[in-house]
Amino acid sequence: MLTQLSIRNVVLIEALDLAFDGGLGVLTGETGAGKSILLDALGLVLGNRADTGLVRAGEDLASVTASFEFASLPGAVAQALADAGVDHEPGEPLLLKRRLRADGGSKGFVNDQPVSAGLLRELASSLVEIHGQHDDRGLVNPRGHRQLLDRFAGADMGRVADAWRAWRGVRDALEAAREAASRSAADQELLLAHLAELTTLAPERGEEEALAGARSDLQKGERLSGDLAELQHLWSGSDSALAGLRTAARKLDRIAAEHPLLGEALEALDRAVIEAGEAEDKLARAAEALVHDPAALDRYETRLFDLRAAARKHGCQVDDLPDRMLAMRASLDAIEGGEARIAELEREEAALGEAYRALAADLSAQRTAAAARLDGAVAGELAPLKLDAARFRTSVTPLPEERWGPAGADAVEFLIATNPGAPFGPLAKIASGGELSRFILALKVALAEQGGAATVIFDEIDRGVGGAVASAIGERLARLAASGQLLAVTHSPQVAARGNTHYVIAKSSEGTVTRTSVHLLDAGGRKEEIARMLSGAEITAEARAQADRLLEDV
C-alpha cells in the first residue's frame, strides 16, 4: 500500500510529506483548496504525462516521491521490475520518484534507479487505482473486464491457456510443414536434375587437390621434355662427353705409371667419369618421373574444369560437392515424407482444436453464469447509491475464430443503461461523472473479493449527493477499505465520518504567495472539520452535535 508521499514545488505545494495508513483515509477541504493538486502529483509519479504547468511558479524543478510497502510484491510488479533489470530487496519499500523540470524534461526512478515513464505507468496499474469524474482507466477500460469476470467466476484459466498454446503450436507447425512442402514440390524437378548431374560427375572429397598435383607434374614434364632429351643425347652415343671421358681414362691408365702426375690425373679423370655416370643416371630417372603425356594432361584438366564449374553452380567448394549431394537426397526424402508428416499434424491439430473448443465452451458457460451473478450483485448496490433507475449488464459475446486466444473465445464488457428503456452502452460513454463514480463503487463492492490494485482512490465520488446516498457511499467505501487501503477525496460529511484517518487540505496566502498544505487531524480536529462541512464557514453548536452523531454512528 501507499505509505509515504513527498511533494516538492508542485503548483501551490512548496513542500509536503504525507504518511498514509491502511483502511479508509479521507481528504477534505474547501473548494479550490488544492485537492486536485495531490492527485496530479500522484499521477506524475505514476507515469502520467509530464505537464510543465505542474512546476511551481518561480522554481526550476518539481519532484514527487511515493513509497509503497508490501508483505510481498504483487506478481505483476515483481515481473515488471525483473524485466526492466531494476533491483528490489524483499521486505524493503518500493520507491517511485519523478522529477519534472520547468523546461519540460522529466526523469523517473524506481529504488533510485533511472527508469522510463512507461515503466512507472506499467507499475501503476498494480499499485494504485484512481476513480474520478473523468475516469478512463481501471474498471472503465473494457480491456480489463474479461479478467475481472474470470476472477469473479473463479475460472481456471491455466487449462484454457495451456490448450490454446498446444493447439497454436501444432497449427504453426502444420502451416510451416505445408509451406515447406509447397516450396519443396516446386523445387523437386530442379533437385532431381541437379542430383543427376552430380551423380554422373561423382565428385570425391580430396579429388581436386590430387588432380591439381597430377596436372602440375604433367605440365612440368611438358616444359622440361625437350631439354632432357637434348641432355640425354649429350650423354649417349660414341661421340658423347661421357664416352670421351671413358676413352681418355683408358688411354691414361696405360701410361699413368710413367709419372706420378699422370697417376693423379688418372684419379681425377676416374672421379669425373663416376660423377658423369651419376649425372647420366639422374637424368634418366628425371626423364622417367617427368613423363609428358598430353592425353592424360587433357583428361585431368577437363575433370578439374567440370568439378570447379559444378562447385560454382552450387555455390560451394569442390570438396563440399559430396555433402551437397547428401543434402539434395535429404530434401527429396523430405518431400516424399512431407505428405505423411502433414497428415499426422492435421490429425493432431484437429484433436487439439477440439480440446480447446471444449474448454473454451466450458469457460464461456462459466462466464455467462458468473455474469448473471455479477449483474445481480451490482443491481443490489444501485438503489442505495441513487441509481435505482439504472441497469447494469455484463456482456459476454463470442469472438470470431481469428480472435480466439489463451483467454478463451469471448469478449466481455460491462454495460449500463441509466434510464428506463434506454439502450445499454459502455460505462464511460453512458454515465455522467457522478453516476460513473457510483457505478464503479457498486462494481468494486460486487468484486471486492477479487482484489485489484494495492491502493484505491475515489475522487469526489459523492459529488451531487447527500443524506442517505452519501451514507450508503461512506458505508461501502469503509467496507472496501476493511481489507486494504482506500483514499477518498470527499465533500460529504457522511463519507468523512467513516474514515480511519482524516486529512484536511487548506490553502493560505502570505502577500503574493499562495500555498496548499495538508494536515492529519486528531479526534477534535475531525469533529470541527465535519461540523464545517455540515454548516459552512460558520460552525454552529448544532453542526458540532450533528458531527458527534455521525462519528458515533460509525
C-alpha positions as CSV (number, residue, x, y, z in Angstrom):
1,M,0.0,0.0,0.0
2,L,1.0,3.7,-0.3
3,T,2.8,4.7,2.9
4,Q,4.5,8.0,2.1
5,L,4.0,10.8,-0.5
6,S,6.6,13.6,-0.7
7,I,5.9,16.5,-2.9
8,R,8.2,19.4,-3.8
9,N,7.3,22.5,-5.8
10,V,4.2,21.2,-7.5
11,V,1.8,24.1,-8.3
12,L,0.8,25.5,-4.9
13,I,2.6,22.9,-2.8
14,E,6.0,24.1,-1.8
15,A,6.9,21.1,0.4
16,L,4.6,18.3,1.7
17,D,5.3,15.0,3.3
18,L,2.3,12.8,4.0
19,A,2.2,9.4,5.7
20,F,-0.7,7.0,5.0
21,D,-2.1,4.0,6.8
22,G,-4.3,1.2,5.8
23,G,-8.1,1.3,5.9
24,L,-10.1,4.3,4.7
25,G,-8.4,7.6,4.6
26,V,-10.5,10.7,3.7
27,L,-9.3,14.0,2.4
28,T,-11.5,17.0,2.7
29,G,-11.2,20.8,2.3
30,E,-12.9,23.8,0.9
31,T,-13.5,24.0,-2.9
32,G,-10.3,25.3,-4.5
33,A,-8.1,24.3,-1.6
34,G,-5.9,22.1,-3.9
35,K,-7.2,18.6,-3.6
36,S,-6.7,18.0,-7.3
37,I,-3.1,19.0,-6.9
38,L,-2.5,16.0,-4.7
39,L,-3.9,13.7,-7.4
40,D,-2.0,15.4,-10.1
41,A,1.2,15.0,-8.1
42,L,0.5,11.3,-7.6
43,G,-0.4,10.9,-11.2
44,L,3.0,12.4,-12.1
45,V,4.9,9.8,-10.1
46,L,2.7,7.1,-11.6
47,G,3.9,7.9,-15.1
48,N,1.2,10.4,-16.3
49,R,2.2,13.0,-18.9
50,A,4.8,15.4,-17.6
51,D,3.0,18.8,-17.8
52,T,5.3,21.7,-17.1
53,G,2.3,23.6,-15.6
54,L,2.8,21.4,-12.5
55,V,6.1,23.1,-11.7
56,R,5.6,25.7,-9.0
57,A,5.9,29.3,-10.3
58,G,9.5,30.6,-10.0
59,E,11.0,27.1,-9.4
60,D,13.2,25.1,-11.8
61,L,12.3,21.7,-10.6
62,A,9.4,19.8,-9.2
63,S,9.6,16.3,-7.7
64,V,7.2,13.7,-6.3
65,T,8.2,10.5,-4.4
66,A,5.8,7.7,-3.5
67,S,6.7,4.9,-1.1
68,F,4.8,1.6,-1.2
69,E,5.2,-1.3,1.3
70,F,4.1,-4.9,0.8
71,A,4.4,-8.2,2.7
72,S,5.4,-9.4,-0.8
73,L,5.4,-7.6,-4.1
74,P,2.5,-8.1,-6.4
75,G,3.4,-10.6,-9.0
76,A,2.9,-8.2,-11.9
77,V,5.1,-5.6,-10.2
78,A,7.9,-8.1,-9.5
79,Q,7.9,-9.3,-13.1
80,A,7.9,-5.8,-14.5
81,L,10.9,-4.9,-12.3
82,A,12.7,-8.1,-13.2
83,D,12.1,-7.4,-16.9
84,A,13.5,-3.9,-16.6
85,G,16.5,-5.0,-14.6
86,V,15.5,-3.0,-11.5
87,D,16.7,-4.4,-8.2
88,H,14.4,-4.7,-5.2
89,E,15.2,-6.3,-1.9
90,P,12.4,-8.3,-0.3
91,G,10.8,-6.5,2.6
92,E,12.1,-3.1,1.6
93,P,9.8,-0.2,0.5
94,L,9.3,0.3,-3.2
95,L,10.2,3.9,-4.0
96,L,8.9,5.6,-7.1
97,K,10.2,9.1,-8.0
98,R,9.6,11.6,-10.8
99,R,11.4,14.8,-11.4
100,L,10.0,17.5,-13.7
101,R,12.0,20.5,-14.9
102,A,10.3,23.8,-15.8
103,D,11.8,23.5,-19.3
104,G,9.9,20.2,-19.9
105,G,12.4,17.5,-19.2
106,S,11.5,14.7,-16.8
107,K,13.2,11.7,-15.2
108,G,11.7,8.7,-13.5
109,F,13.3,6.5,-10.8
110,V,12.5,3.2,-9.1
111,N,14.5,2.5,-6.0
112,D,16.9,5.3,-7.1
113,Q,17.5,3.5,-10.5
114,P,16.6,5.5,-13.6
115,V,13.6,4.2,-15.5
116,S,11.2,5.3,-18.2
117,A,7.8,6.9,-17.6
118,G,6.4,3.8,-19.4
119,L,7.7,1.5,-16.6
120,L,6.1,3.8,-14.0
121,R,2.8,3.5,-15.8
122,E,3.1,-0.2,-16.0
123,L,3.8,-0.5,-12.3
124,A,0.9,1.9,-11.5
125,S,-1.7,-0.5,-12.8
126,S,-0.9,-2.8,-9.9
127,L,-0.1,-0.2,-7.3
128,V,-2.8,2.5,-7.5
129,E,-6.3,2.5,-8.9
130,I,-7.8,6.0,-9.3
131,H,-11.5,6.6,-10.0
132,G,-12.9,10.0,-10.6
133,Q,-15.2,12.2,-12.6
134,H,-13.2,11.6,-15.8
135,D,-12.0,8.1,-15.2
136,D,-10.8,6.4,-18.4
137,R,-8.8,3.5,-16.9
138,G,-9.4,0.8,-14.3
139,L,-12.9,-0.5,-14.3
140,V,-14.0,1.8,-17.1
141,N,-11.5,0.3,-19.6
142,P,-13.1,-2.8,-21.3
143,R,-9.7,-4.4,-21.7
144,G,-9.7,-5.5,-18.1
145,H,-13.4,-6.6,-17.9
146,R,-12.8,-10.2,-19.0
147,Q,-10.1,-10.7,-16.4
148,L,-12.3,-9.3,-13.7
149,L,-15.2,-11.5,-14.7
150,D,-13.0,-14.6,-14.8
151,R,-11.8,-13.8,-11.2
152,F,-15.3,-13.4,-10.1
153,A,-16.2,-16.7,-11.7
154,G,-13.2,-18.5,-10.2
155,A,-12.4,-19.8,-13.7
156,D,-9.3,-22.0,-14.1
157,M,-7.6,-20.0,-16.9
158,G,-4.5,-22.2,-16.9
159,R,-6.1,-25.1,-18.6
160,V,-7.6,-22.9,-21.4
161,A,-4.3,-21.1,-21.9
162,D,-2.3,-24.4,-22.0
163,A,-4.8,-25.9,-24.5
164,W,-4.5,-22.8,-26.7
165,R,-0.7,-22.8,-26.7
166,A,-0.6,-26.6,-27.5
167,W,-3.2,-26.0,-30.4
168,R,-1.4,-22.9,-31.6
169,G,2.0,-24.7,-31.6
170,V,0.7,-27.6,-33.8
171,R,-1.1,-25.1,-36.1
172,D,2.1,-23.2,-36.6
173,A,4.0,-26.5,-37.2
174,L,1.3,-27.6,-39.7
175,E,1.5,-24.3,-41.5
176,A,5.3,-24.4,-41.7
177,A,5.1,-28.0,-43.0
178,R,2.6,-27.1,-45.7
179,E,4.7,-24.1,-46.8
180,A,7.9,-26.3,-46.8
181,A,6.1,-29.0,-48.8
182,S,4.9,-26.3,-51.3
183,R,8.4,-24.9,-51.7
184,S,9.9,-28.4,-51.9
185,A,7.4,-29.6,-54.5
186,A,8.3,-26.6,-56.7
187,D,12.0,-27.4,-56.3
188,Q,11.7,-31.1,-56.8
189,E,12.3,-31.2,-60.5
190,L,15.3,-28.9,-60.1
191,L,16.7,-31.0,-57.3
192,L,16.3,-34.2,-59.3
193,A,18.2,-32.6,-62.3
194,H,21.0,-31.3,-60.1
195,L,21.4,-34.6,-58.3
196,A,21.5,-36.4,-61.6
197,E,24.3,-34.2,-62.8
198,L,26.3,-34.6,-59.6
199,T,25.7,-38.3,-59.5
200,T,27.1,-38.6,-63.1
201,L,30.0,-36.4,-62.1
202,A,30.6,-38.5,-58.9
203,P,32.8,-36.0,-57.1
204,E,35.0,-37.2,-54.2
205,R,36.5,-35.3,-51.3
206,G,40.2,-34.5,-51.9
207,E,39.9,-35.2,-55.6
208,E,40.6,-31.6,-56.6
209,E,43.9,-31.5,-54.8
210,A,45.0,-34.8,-56.3
211,L,44.1,-33.7,-59.8
212,A,45.8,-30.4,-59.4
213,G,49.0,-32.1,-58.3
214,A,49.0,-34.6,-61.2
215,R,48.3,-31.8,-63.7
216,S,51.2,-29.8,-62.3
217,D,53.6,-32.7,-62.7
218,L,52.5,-33.3,-66.3
219,Q,52.9,-29.6,-67.1
220,K,56.4,-29.7,-65.7
221,G,57.2,-32.7,-67.9
222,E,55.9,-30.9,-70.9
223,R,58.1,-27.9,-70.2
224,L,61.3,-29.9,-69.5
225,S,61.0,-32.8,-72.0
226,G,63.0,-31.0,-74.8
227,D,65.8,-30.0,-72.5
228,L,66.0,-33.5,-71.0
229,A,66.1,-35.1,-74.5
230,E,69.0,-32.8,-75.5
231,L,70.9,-33.6,-72.3
232,Q,70.4,-37.3,-72.7
233,H,71.7,-37.0,-76.3
234,L,74.9,-35.4,-74.9
235,W,75.4,-38.4,-72.6
236,S,74.6,-41.1,-75.1
237,G,76.4,-42.3,-78.3
238,S,80.0,-42.8,-79.3
239,D,80.7,-39.1,-79.5
240,S,79.1,-38.1,-76.2
241,A,81.1,-36.3,-73.5
242,L,80.8,-39.3,-71.2
243,A,82.2,-41.7,-73.9
244,G,85.1,-39.3,-74.5
245,L,85.9,-39.2,-70.7
246,R,85.9,-43.0,-70.6
247,T,88.2,-43.3,-73.7
248,A,90.6,-40.8,-72.2
249,A,90.6,-42.7,-68.9
250,R,91.5,-45.9,-70.7
251,K,94.4,-44.3,-72.6
252,L,95.7,-42.6,-69.4
253,D,95.5,-45.8,-67.5
254,R,98.1,-47.3,-69.8
255,I,100.7,-44.6,-69.2
256,A,99.8,-43.5,-65.6
257,A,102.7,-45.5,-64.1
258,E,105.2,-43.5,-66.0
259,H,104.9,-40.4,-63.9
260,P,103.2,-39.5,-60.5
261,L,101.4,-36.6,-62.0
262,L,99.9,-38.9,-64.6
263,G,98.6,-41.1,-61.8
264,E,97.0,-38.2,-60.1
265,A,95.5,-37.1,-63.4
266,L,94.0,-40.6,-63.8
267,E,92.5,-40.5,-60.4
268,A,90.8,-37.1,-61.2
269,L,89.6,-38.4,-64.5
270,D,88.2,-41.6,-62.9
271,R,86.3,-39.3,-60.4
272,A,84.9,-37.3,-63.4
273,V,83.8,-40.5,-65.1
274,I,82.0,-41.6,-61.9
275,E,80.3,-38.2,-61.4
276,A,79.3,-38.0,-65.0
277,G,77.8,-41.5,-64.8
278,E,75.8,-40.5,-61.7
279,A,74.6,-37.4,-63.6
280,E,73.6,-39.7,-66.5
281,D,71.6,-41.9,-64.1
282,K,69.8,-39.0,-62.5
283,L,68.9,-37.5,-65.9
284,A,67.4,-40.9,-66.9
285,R,65.4,-41.1,-63.7
286,A,64.2,-37.5,-64.0
287,A,63.1,-38.2,-67.6
288,E,61.1,-41.2,-66.3
289,A,59.5,-39.1,-63.5
290,L,58.6,-36.1,-65.7
291,V,56.7,-38.1,-68.3
292,H,55.0,-35.9,-70.9
293,D,51.5,-37.4,-71.6
294,P,49.3,-34.9,-73.5
295,A,46.3,-37.2,-73.4
296,A,46.5,-37.6,-69.6
297,L,47.0,-33.8,-69.1
298,D,43.9,-33.2,-71.1
299,R,41.9,-35.6,-69.1
300,Y,43.0,-34.1,-65.8
301,E,42.3,-30.5,-66.9
302,T,38.8,-31.5,-68.2
303,R,38.0,-33.2,-64.9
304,L,39.1,-30.2,-62.9
305,F,37.1,-27.8,-65.1
306,D,33.9,-29.9,-64.6
307,L,34.4,-30.2,-60.8
308,R,35.0,-26.4,-60.4
309,A,32.1,-25.5,-62.7
310,A,29.8,-27.7,-60.6
311,A,31.1,-26.0,-57.4
312,R,30.5,-22.6,-58.8
313,K,27.0,-23.6,-59.9
314,H,26.1,-24.8,-56.4
315,G,27.9,-22.0,-54.6
316,C,30.4,-24.2,-52.6
317,Q,33.9,-25.6,-52.6
318,V,34.7,-28.6,-54.8
319,D,35.3,-30.7,-51.6
320,D,31.8,-29.8,-50.5
321,L,30.0,-31.3,-53.5
322,P,29.6,-34.7,-51.9
323,D,27.8,-33.0,-49.0
324,R,25.6,-31.1,-51.4
325,M,24.6,-34.4,-52.9
326,L,23.6,-35.7,-49.5
327,A,21.6,-32.6,-48.8
328,M,19.7,-32.9,-52.1
329,R,18.9,-36.5,-51.3
330,A,17.7,-35.4,-47.8
331,S,15.5,-32.7,-49.4
332,L,14.0,-35.2,-51.8
333,D,13.4,-37.7,-49.0
334,A,11.7,-34.9,-47.0
335,I,9.4,-34.2,-50.0
336,E,8.5,-37.8,-50.1
337,G,7.9,-37.9,-46.3
338,G,6.3,-34.5,-46.1
339,E,2.8,-35.6,-47.0
340,A,2.8,-38.2,-44.2
341,R,4.1,-35.6,-41.8
342,I,1.4,-33.1,-42.9
343,A,-1.3,-35.8,-42.4
344,E,0.0,-36.5,-38.9
345,L,0.0,-32.9,-38.0
346,E,-3.5,-32.4,-39.4
347,R,-4.8,-35.2,-37.2
348,E,-3.1,-33.7,-34.1
349,E,-4.3,-30.2,-34.9
350,A,-7.9,-31.4,-35.2
351,A,-7.7,-33.2,-31.9
352,L,-6.1,-30.2,-30.0
353,G,-8.6,-27.8,-31.7
354,E,-11.5,-29.9,-30.4
355,A,-9.9,-29.9,-26.9
356,Y,-9.5,-26.2,-26.9
357,R,-13.0,-25.6,-28.2
358,A,-14.5,-27.8,-25.4
359,L,-12.5,-25.9,-22.7
360,A,-13.4,-22.5,-24.3
361,A,-17.1,-23.5,-24.4
362,D,-17.0,-24.5,-20.7
363,L,-15.3,-21.2,-19.9
364,S,-18.0,-19.4,-21.8
365,A,-20.6,-21.1,-19.8
366,Q,-18.8,-20.2,-16.5
367,R,-18.6,-16.6,-17.7
368,T,-22.3,-16.5,-18.6
369,A,-23.3,-17.8,-15.2
370,A,-20.9,-15.5,-13.4
371,A,-22.1,-12.6,-15.4
372,A,-25.7,-13.2,-14.2
373,R,-24.5,-13.4,-10.6
374,L,-22.4,-10.2,-11.0
375,D,-25.3,-8.4,-12.6
376,G,-27.4,-9.3,-9.6
377,A,-24.8,-8.2,-7.1
378,V,-24.3,-4.8,-8.9
379,A,-28.1,-4.3,-9.2
380,G,-28.4,-4.8,-5.4
381,E,-25.9,-1.9,-4.9
382,L,-27.5,0.6,-7.3
383,A,-30.6,1.7,-5.5
384,P,-28.8,2.7,-2.2
385,L,-26.5,4.8,-4.4
386,K,-29.4,6.7,-6.0
387,L,-29.1,4.7,-9.3
388,D,-32.3,2.8,-8.9
389,A,-33.4,3.6,-12.4
390,A,-30.2,2.4,-13.9
391,R,-29.4,-1.1,-15.1
392,F,-26.1,-3.0,-15.3
393,R,-25.3,-5.8,-17.7
394,T,-22.2,-7.9,-18.2
395,S,-22.0,-8.6,-21.9
396,V,-20.4,-12.0,-22.9
397,T,-20.2,-12.3,-26.7
398,P,-18.4,-14.9,-28.8
399,L,-15.4,-13.8,-30.8
400,P,-14.6,-14.8,-34.4
401,E,-12.1,-17.6,-34.5
402,E,-9.3,-15.4,-35.7
403,R,-9.6,-13.5,-32.3
404,W,-9.6,-16.6,-30.1
405,G,-6.7,-16.8,-27.7
406,P,-5.3,-18.1,-24.4
407,A,-8.2,-16.3,-22.6
408,G,-10.8,-18.1,-24.5
409,A,-13.3,-17.2,-27.2
410,D,-15.4,-14.4,-25.6
411,A,-15.4,-10.7,-25.4
412,V,-16.5,-9.3,-22.1
413,E,-17.7,-5.7,-21.4
414,F,-19.6,-4.0,-18.6
415,L,-22.5,-2.1,-20.0
416,I,-25.1,0.3,-18.4
417,A,-28.3,2.0,-19.1
418,T,-29.1,4.9,-16.9
419,N,-32.7,5.4,-17.8
420,P,-35.7,3.0,-18.3
421,G,-36.0,2.0,-22.0
422,A,-32.5,3.5,-22.8
423,P,-30.1,1.2,-24.7
424,F,-27.1,-0.3,-22.9
425,G,-23.7,1.3,-23.6
426,P,-20.2,1.4,-22.3
427,L,-19.7,2.8,-18.8
428,A,-17.6,5.8,-19.9
429,K,-20.0,6.9,-22.7
430,I,-23.3,6.5,-20.9
431,A,-22.8,7.6,-17.3
432,S,-22.3,11.1,-16.2
433,G,-19.4,12.0,-13.9
434,G,-21.2,11.4,-10.6
435,E,-23.1,8.3,-12.0
436,L,-19.8,6.8,-13.3
437,S,-18.1,7.0,-9.9
438,R,-21.1,5.4,-8.2
439,F,-21.3,2.7,-10.8
440,I,-17.6,2.0,-10.2
441,L,-18.2,1.9,-6.5
442,A,-21.1,-0.6,-7.0
443,L,-18.8,-2.7,-9.2
444,K,-15.9,-2.5,-6.7
445,V,-18.2,-3.7,-3.9
446,A,-19.5,-6.6,-6.0
447,L,-16.0,-7.5,-7.0
448,A,-14.5,-6.8,-3.6
449,E,-13.2,-10.4,-3.0
450,Q,-11.4,-10.4,-6.4
451,G,-8.8,-7.9,-5.3
452,G,-7.2,-5.3,-7.5
453,A,-4.6,-2.5,-7.1
454,A,-3.0,-2.2,-3.7
455,T,-4.3,1.3,-3.2
456,V,-7.7,2.6,-4.5
457,I,-8.5,6.3,-4.7
458,F,-12.0,7.7,-5.2
459,D,-12.1,11.4,-6.2
460,E,-15.3,13.1,-5.2
461,I,-17.5,10.1,-5.7
462,D,-20.2,11.7,-3.6
463,R,-20.4,14.9,-5.8
464,G,-24.1,16.0,-6.1
465,V,-25.5,13.6,-3.5
466,G,-26.2,13.8,0.2
467,G,-28.2,12.3,3.1
468,A,-28.9,8.6,2.8
469,V,-27.0,8.2,-0.5
470,A,-23.9,9.8,1.0
471,S,-24.2,7.5,4.0
472,A,-24.5,4.5,1.6
473,I,-21.4,5.6,-0.2
474,G,-19.5,6.0,3.0
475,E,-20.6,2.6,4.3
476,R,-19.4,0.9,1.1
477,L,-16.1,2.7,1.0
478,A,-15.4,1.6,4.6
479,R,-16.4,-1.9,3.7
480,L,-14.0,-1.9,0.7
481,A,-11.2,-0.4,2.8
482,A,-11.5,-3.0,5.6
483,S,-9.0,-5.4,4.0
484,G,-6.8,-2.9,2.2
485,Q,-6.2,0.8,1.6
486,L,-8.7,3.2,0.2
487,L,-8.3,7.0,-0.1
488,A,-11.4,9.2,-0.8
489,V,-11.4,12.9,-1.7
490,T,-14.8,13.9,-0.5
491,H,-17.2,16.8,0.1
492,S,-19.6,14.6,2.1
493,P,-19.6,14.7,6.0
494,Q,-21.2,11.2,6.0
495,V,-18.3,9.8,4.0
496,A,-15.7,11.8,6.0
497,A,-17.1,10.4,9.3
498,R,-16.3,6.8,8.0
499,G,-12.6,7.5,7.7
500,N,-9.9,5.7,9.8
501,T,-7.7,8.7,9.1
502,H,-8.7,12.2,8.1
503,Y,-6.6,14.8,6.2
504,V,-7.7,18.3,5.6
505,I,-6.4,20.3,2.6
506,A,-6.1,24.0,3.0
507,K,-4.9,27.0,1.0
508,S,-3.3,30.0,2.6
509,S,-1.8,33.3,1.3
510,E,1.1,35.4,2.5
511,G,1.3,38.5,0.4
512,T,1.6,37.4,-3.2
513,V,2.5,33.8,-2.3
514,T,-0.2,31.1,-2.1
515,R,0.4,27.7,-0.6
516,T,-1.5,24.5,-0.3
517,S,-1.0,22.4,2.8
518,V,-2.3,19.1,4.1
519,H,-2.7,18.1,7.8
520,L,-3.6,14.9,9.6
521,L,-6.5,15.6,12.0
522,D,-6.9,14.3,15.5
523,A,-10.2,13.5,17.0
524,G,-11.0,17.1,17.9
525,G,-9.9,18.3,14.5
526,R,-12.1,15.7,12.8
527,K,-15.1,16.9,14.7
528,E,-14.5,20.5,13.7
529,E,-13.9,19.7,10.0
530,I,-17.0,17.6,9.8
531,A,-19.0,20.3,11.5
532,R,-17.6,22.8,9.0
533,M,-18.7,20.5,6.2
534,L,-22.2,20.4,7.7
535,S,-22.7,24.1,8.3
536,G,-20.3,26.0,6.1
537,A,-18.0,28.8,7.1
538,E,-19.6,29.4,10.5
539,I,-19.6,26.3,12.6
540,T,-22.6,26.2,14.9
541,A,-23.2,24.1,18.0
542,E,-25.9,22.2,16.1
543,A,-23.3,21.3,13.5
544,R,-20.9,20.1,16.1
545,A,-23.6,18.0,17.7
546,Q,-24.5,16.5,14.3
547,A,-20.8,15.8,13.7
548,D,-20.7,13.9,17.0
549,R,-23.7,11.8,16.0
550,L,-22.1,11.0,12.6
551,L,-18.8,9.9,14.3
552,E,-20.6,7.9,16.9
553,D,-22.8,6.1,14.3
554,V,-19.7,4.7,12.6
